[in-house]
Each structure stands twice: as C-alpha cells, then as structure tokens.
Amino acid sequence: MEKVEPRDFIVDDRENGTFRVNRRAFADPEILETERREIFDRTWLYAAHVSEINTPGSFLTRKVGGRPVIVTSDALGKPHVFLNSCPHRGNLVCLEKSGSARALTCFYHAWSFDLSGKLLGVPDAEAYTPAFKREEMGLRPVPRMENYRGMIFVSYDPDIVNLESYLGDAREYLDYMIDFGGEEVEIVQGAQAYSMKANWKLLVENSMDGYHALSTHQRYFRQYLPDIGMDPAAWVGANRTMGRGVNLGGGHAMVESPQRPTPLTGSAKAELDAIRARLVEKHGPDRAHRIADYTRNLFIFPNLILISLWHTVRTFYPLRPDYMEIDAWALFPKNDSQQLRQKRMDNFLSFLGPGGFATPDDVSGLEGCQRGFATMRELPWSDISRGMGREEPSSQDELQMRAFWRRWNALIQGKRGPTDCADRPERRLAAE
Ligand code: FES
C-alpha cells in the first residue's frame, strides 16, 4: 500500500462542500503513535470529579491518557493527581480502585507515601548514601492539573495554556452542564467501564451524531419511549427541525436541541419545576432558559463528552488503532430527593452504557465500521460532508465532526497554533 502522509488524511474543500477522511486514520498504528505524542500528551484530559475524593484521605486510581494515575485528597482536603508508579523501581503504588487511607504503601519493598505525595517510610533506610534525597523521592505529580468547577483535568504537557483558555467557547456550555440542577453536582458512586473493538475517533463522531439516532436505536425510539408514555415523533421531530451542530473552536463542538417534555409526573415533576424556579432566581430567566430548555452533547477535545439528556460524563482512550476503553459516570445534583435520584438513575441506565438500549447498538455500528475498513485499499475515504452547504448546519449534519477532524488534522501535523475549525470561508474572511 502506498505511503499516506498526514496531510493527505483529510480532504476539506470548503468552497465546494466536500469533506472526507482517509480510513487509514482509523487503522494505522503509526497514526496512533502520532496521536499519543501530538494529541493526548499535549492537551487537557479529564481525570476525575472532586466529589469522588470528597473527604481528606480519600483516593482513587484510574488511567488517564494511557498512564495509571492516583487522584487523592490530602489531609487538608487538597486534590492531587500523581503518576501511579513507584519512584523506587516502578511498581504501581496503589492497586485499589478507591478508598481512604493515611498513607499509600507500595507492596514491592514497602515504601510509603502520604496523600500529598511525600515519601514517609523506607525500610532499612540506613543502607542509602547521603546522595539519596528523600524529598525528591515522593510520588510524582502529573505535569499540570487544574480543577474547573469540580472537574479535575490533567495535562502531560508542562507548557500547555491554562485550562480556561483551552476550554474557550466550550466553557459556557460546560457551565450549563454543571448548573442544570440549580446546586452542587456530584458523580454518583459506580462507573460504566467497557471497551470496543473500534478506533476511538469513531466514538468521537458517534457521540455527537444526530443522524444515526433513529435508524440505529430503533428499539429505544419505537418501543421503549412509547412504553413510558412518550411520543417518539415529538422527540425526534424537535431534534430534526430545531437542533443545531456547533463548532466551538479548538476542536470542541456540540449538538444542541430543544428539551423534550419530561415523562415525569407527580412529586418528581414538582421537584423539577422547583429546580427550574431556582435556576431563574439564581441566573435570571435568559440564562435559566439556556441552561434548562436545551439538551446538549458537548465534546471537549480530544476525548471527553458530556451528554445532558442522561447527565453522562464519558471519556475514552485507544489501546490499539482498533480498540479503546471507555469510562462513563453519572453527574447528578447532590441534593435531589431519593425519588428524583432514582428516576434520573433509571433514565441514565436506560440509554447509554453496556446495559442500555443505545450503547450495544453503537458498539455494533462502530465495530462494523472498523471491520469495514479492511476494504480501505479499494474504499479509502469516509464522507463527513453532510450539511456543509448550509448556513446553519443542524444536529443531523456533521459540522461538529468536521470541527473535531480539522483540529485533529492540524495537531497530528505538529501545527500547535489556533486552527480554523469552521465550515464557511466567507465568514472567516468577514471576521478578519
Ligand atoms: Fe515500590 Fe520498591 S518498587 S517500594
């Protein structure tokens, strides 16, 4: 097969409305190496929510950007993120998923560390020379960590811009995702952890793809929604006619549609109405309207998606070009009644995740695409041009995916500056 240069992975003809992605981008191990180096090692990555380590001495472990990390709350309640590798000889210091402790002890030679990372104990320490500096042998923090309204992000690039600048226009919509309950939010205990035999960028596309919803998720729309008293036509109609796809710059993007009527009745509905009133009181009617009356799938480049209909926070990372691991959590208001919490959880579990109506369908679709890429010599291009000629692309179009791909394409070529992720050249010129 002929060599394909990174610049050849995208055909982006904005004048004529053609956008194609070379399928090699989904299957080439060299591209994955480039993505690790130029994207995952140089962007902000979501790691955890402060509510998961909400008492001094609590900790959790997970993988972020391909590295094992430990997220802790130290004795003063300050959050930290450390690489989960012992400064002695490399063992994973913490093997537990989560817990609470005064110290973390590496089982290999029993070095111990407090939750601010400081080295506490070294068995038989007298064997070391004066050149052994205890203060340099603590747990190694990630190069950068910032907390945006409870969401802890890390970066392996010490020189990256601050998180708020990185989020840019996506920040406003991230605020809406956090403010929807009118009060503090928390990650509900437990997580959905699963994998797919598919390239990670297929899940980026799928996570903000309104076009596939009705055809792929027929059981949900045609059976489940009527079963719970909802009208699928109203649901899908609003999405089709009034939803929009939005480029938020920096590779961030979103699909947004008017909020569907809630199927809840009785006291759960009254509680939702009270939350709505609180939002108006706190933020004023305009902002409350923007927070409460739309559903959004918000994508933060490169691998975080927040889905407001189910209050899902999802992140994913590729282990191979054709295999990724996915983690997802529910982000709910802290002080909901037990009844409303249960309703939100039923809703959360009904659609996304391994036991939901949607995710198994999506797994079939994405793994099917990956298997289909075996034909890439004869069929080298995927088309992502839907809605390219429209003044305002809808949520059924693909502007939001093109925004991701334009940033991806710039970064894998080592272009670190701003990327123009928009569709329309005339607007770019007018703005200049
Ligand atoms: Fe951790 Fe030796 S590798 S104490």
Boltz pocket constraint, residues with backbone or C-beta under 6 A from the ligand:
constraints:
  - pocket:
      binder: B
      contacts: [[A, 86], [A, 87], [A, 88], [A, 89], [A, 90], [A, 91], [A, 106], [A, 107], [A, 108], [A, 109], [A, 110], [A, 111]]
      max_distance: 6.0
